[in-house]
């Protein structure tokens, strides 16, 4: 296939470097090596058996046909109640659109809101797919460099400074990937007010909502009914492969989002939706909360271990399951660092280049998605690796 046969919009779609590292890790495993995976954002917890049983029951009951494009009404009601009980947010079921994963939610929101040539402001570093979804619309992902001074998050001052005539929207993530940092309630309200004043749209990625450790959890949906909120059953609910998410939509956009969902997806995965109904059972939520507490223990354990070895953690992550670490003490090329660590010590982590351009060669991301025993093994291997690496470099 010739390059000129591929649509020009694909020129801006870069690969996941972590997927290349994952492929290398899998190859090492086929050769008999034990690789510790701290690179992919998928916890080791299995999906709750309660959820699995609900899926089996749905299949046996014949619930395998299409649902409405916006999802099962009873699931939307469950999510609405979840917002009320856990997040003190009033979100009507009609404003909730069930989607094929959070990616489906983001695709719907951006497609309905953004025109060709318009800008969407977002943080650098940030989740790479966000940039790529904007690019597919022939729009521009206007990335704003952020660092520890703003906890790697956009602020209302940064948005004000970088807003342009063709800026249409702002995309935030709290907790964020790759840094695990959050936007506080007061700052979120200031951003909401500013974007409204600018007559733009605000999209907030909350797919790690529920995995917050040092402060009370909240949703942007509590602060405004004009915000587009993206969420997922993948992370807190540990349903990554079920490919189910949702989008909270302001009243004026329910019909166009519904119309587009009909055309793009026809409906979300039916069995996954019936399974997700049981995700809000008291017993299930108790189990999920316990998993969050375990992740918090892993966070504290891995943070202490990395800091003791000389990794610089500029901001303590407050949510998700990531640590964004500065490795400039050891290298000026974090991609090479990750590659060497994988091949020499069989520990897989993600290079900063996957998340943007700003100081990317200085950073790596650790995902504390393994149990503490494996994290200790990883730290031991990293310690041995660094002893040799300092000598080599």
ABEGO torsion letter per residue (X at the ends): XBAAABBAAAAABBBBAAAAAAAAAAAAAAAGBBBBBAABBBBABBBBAAAAAAAAAAAAAGBABBBBAAEBAAAAAAAAAAAAAAAGBBBBAAABBBBBEAAAAAAAAAAAABBBGBBBBBBOBBBAAAAAAAAAAGBBBBBBBBBAAAGGBBBAAAAAAABBAABABBBBBOBBOAAGBBBBAAAAAAAAAAAAAAGBBBBBBAAABGBBAABBBBBAAAABAABBBBBBAAAAAGAAAAGBBBBBBBAAAAAAAAAAAAAAAGBBBAAAAAAAAAAABAAAAAAAAAAAAAAAAAAAAAAAAAAAAGBBBABBBABEABBBBBAAAABABAAAAAAAAAAAAGBBBBBAAAAEABGAAABBBBBBABBAAAAAAAAAAAAAAAAAAAAAX
